[in-house]
Structures are given as C-alpha cells and as structure tokens.
Amino acid sequence: MLGIDYLGGRGSSSAPGESATPFPPISSFDQAEVLQRVVAHLGLPHLHAIVGASYGGMVALCFAQRHGKWVRRIVLVSAADRAQVLSTAWRCVQRQIVREASPAARAPPA
C-alpha cells in the first residue's frame, strides 16, 4: 500500500514554501502524471487499485484516463468527473473555515 502526498500540498514533499514566486496552478491531470512517475520510479509493473475520495477520486479518474495500463481498478468515493460551480464555491468556504480555525489564525498579533 502506498500513500502519496499531493504535489503542492501542505506536506513536506512539495509545499510551495515562503518564496516570493507564486506556486503554479496544478490540475488533477498533473497530480495523475506525478503519481504515474512515482509508480514507474518504484519499478512497479502496475497498481492493483487506486482508491480516492473527493479530489483523490478525481485524480484516480485522470490517472485511469491517461495511464490506464498502469492500474487495474479505481475505487471512487464521493468523486465527480468534473467540478460543479456550487461545489467549487462550497470548497472555497470550507477552506476559509479551516484557515480561520488554524492555530496561526488564532494567535494574537505580535
């Protein structure tokens, strides 16, 4: 079983950091491409399955579309083949809630 952080995610693998250069936009197809490169780098002949929920499911769909020979099955949980306008708006609200709830947001000004 593999668990791989997203390109540009908040983990230490590829976070944008504190540079002045803005991190470029990354699509689900970009994520799928990076995942395929990791699988190839590890020397795996294929993946038995990719399990993805929400955005992870969208990445799994992109992976299957572009690299179908590398995966036997995809398991999608609450994932759509494309983002809907209302869903995108709700995710924006949800991200802002997470930002506001973070310890850094609650810290008193220096």
One Martini backbone bead per residue (centre of mass of N, CA, C, O) as a GRO file, in nm:
protein
  110
    1MET     BB    1   0.097   0.036   0.022
    2LEU     BB    2   0.026   0.370  -0.078
    3GLY     BB    3   0.114   0.712   0.025
    4ILE     BB    4   0.056   1.027  -0.143
    5ASP     BB    5   0.135   1.332  -0.180
    6TYR     BB    6   0.061   1.623  -0.301
    7LEU     BB    7   0.127   1.843  -0.523
    8GLY     BB    8   0.148   2.128  -0.327
    9GLY     BB    9   0.114   2.055  -0.053
   10ARG     BB   10   0.149   2.071   0.305
   11GLY     BB   11   0.364   1.897   0.292
   12SER     BB   12   0.717   1.821   0.260
   13SER     BB   13   0.740   1.741  -0.053
   14SER     BB   14   0.590   2.029  -0.213
   15ALA     BB   15   0.582   2.290  -0.088
   16PRO     BB   16   0.596   2.626  -0.162
   17GLY     BB   17   0.650   2.810   0.066
   18GLU     BB   18   0.821   3.144   0.118
   19SER     BB   19   0.822   3.244  -0.156
   20ALA     BB   20   0.766   3.491  -0.404
   21THR     BB   21   0.691   3.262  -0.582
   22PRO     BB   22   0.437   3.140  -0.731
   23PHE     BB   23   0.247   2.872  -0.735
   24PRO     BB   24   0.139   2.673  -0.959
   25PRO     BB   25  -0.105   2.542  -1.109
   26ILE     BB   26  -0.288   2.231  -1.033
   27SER     BB   27  -0.397   1.944  -1.170
   28SER     BB   28  -0.526   1.633  -1.184
   29PHE     BB   29  -0.335   1.551  -1.415
   30ASP     BB   30  -0.074   1.626  -1.271
   31GLN     BB   31  -0.109   1.427  -1.039
   32ALA     BB   32  -0.120   1.171  -1.219
   33GLU     BB   33   0.163   1.204  -1.340
   34VAL     BB   34   0.321   1.184  -1.077
   35LEU     BB   35   0.215   0.906  -0.994
   36GLN     BB   36   0.329   0.755  -1.240
   37ARG     BB   37   0.628   0.824  -1.180
   38VAL     BB   38   0.641   0.678  -0.911
   39VAL     BB   39   0.570   0.397  -1.012
   40ALA     BB   40   0.805   0.377  -1.210
   41HIS     BB   41   1.037   0.432  -1.007
   42LEU     BB   42   0.954   0.168  -0.831
   43GLY     BB   43   0.897  -0.070  -1.051
   44LEU     BB   44   0.603  -0.100  -1.113
   45PRO     BB   45   0.383  -0.255  -1.330
   46HIS     BB   46   0.133  -0.196  -1.130
   47LEU     BB   47  -0.186  -0.130  -1.004
   48HIS     BB   48  -0.445  -0.262  -0.845
   49ALA     BB   49  -0.530   0.020  -0.698
   50ILE     BB   50  -0.730   0.319  -0.670
   51VAL     BB   51  -0.806   0.522  -0.389
   52GLY     BB   52  -1.063   0.784  -0.394
   53ALA     BB   53  -1.156   1.092  -0.243
   54SER     BB   54  -1.278   1.320  -0.413
   55TYR     BB   55  -1.003   1.443  -0.533
   56GLY     BB   56  -0.875   1.158  -0.546
   57GLY     BB   57  -1.087   1.058  -0.753
   58MET     BB   58  -1.009   1.254  -0.978
   59VAL     BB   59  -0.723   1.147  -1.005
   60ALA     BB   60  -0.800   0.856  -1.075
   61LEU     BB   61  -0.945   0.926  -1.337
   62CYS     BB   62  -0.699   1.053  -1.476
   63PHE     BB   63  -0.518   0.809  -1.459
   64ALA     BB   64  -0.699   0.613  -1.622
   65GLN     BB   65  -0.705   0.783  -1.880
   66ARG     BB   66  -0.375   0.813  -1.919
   67HIS     BB   67  -0.292   0.521  -1.733
   68GLY     BB   68  -0.449   0.237  -1.766
   69LYS     BB   69  -0.205   0.020  -1.766
   70TRP     BB   70  -0.131   0.087  -1.443
   71VAL     BB   71  -0.444   0.009  -1.376
   72ARG     BB   72  -0.710  -0.203  -1.273
   73ARG     BB   73  -0.843  -0.011  -1.047
   74ILE     BB   74  -1.112   0.203  -0.931
   75VAL     BB   75  -1.196   0.391  -0.630
   76LEU     BB   76  -1.486   0.584  -0.562
   77VAL     BB   77  -1.546   0.864  -0.331
   78SER     BB   78  -1.711   1.132  -0.376
   79ALA     BB   79  -1.676   1.162  -0.703
   80ALA     BB   80  -1.613   1.361  -0.983
   81ASP     BB   81  -1.547   1.434  -1.321
   82ARG     BB   82  -1.634   1.731  -1.228
   83ALA     BB   83  -1.663   2.045  -1.140
   84GLN     BB   84  -1.889   2.233  -0.971
   85VAL     BB   85  -1.981   2.540  -0.892
   86LEU     BB   86  -2.099   2.491  -0.605
   87SER     BB   87  -1.867   2.312  -0.504
   88THR     BB   88  -1.646   2.523  -0.533
   89ALA     BB   89  -1.769   2.726  -0.336
   90TRP     BB   90  -1.773   2.541  -0.085
   91ARG     BB   91  -1.467   2.489  -0.075
   92CYS     BB   92  -1.392   2.779  -0.018
   93VAL     BB   93  -1.534   2.792   0.253
   94GLN     BB   94  -1.389   2.553   0.387
   95ARG     BB   95  -1.101   2.665   0.368
   96GLN     BB   96  -1.158   2.918   0.541
   97ILE     BB   97  -1.231   2.768   0.798
   98VAL     BB   98  -0.958   2.632   0.834
   99ARG     BB   99  -0.791   2.888   0.850
  100GLU     BB  100  -0.947   3.014   1.099
  101ALA     BB  101  -0.881   2.743   1.284
  102SER     BB  102  -0.601   2.791   1.296
  103PRO     BB  103  -0.350   2.868   1.509
  104ALA     BB  104  -0.240   3.115   1.349
  105ALA     BB  105  -0.519   3.268   1.345
  106ARG     BB  106  -0.536   3.279   1.680
  107ALA     BB  107  -0.304   3.443   1.712
  108PRO     BB  108  -0.164   3.696   1.840
  109PRO     BB  109  -0.035   3.975   1.774
  110ALA     BB  110   0.305   4.099   1.769
   0.00000   0.00000   0.00000
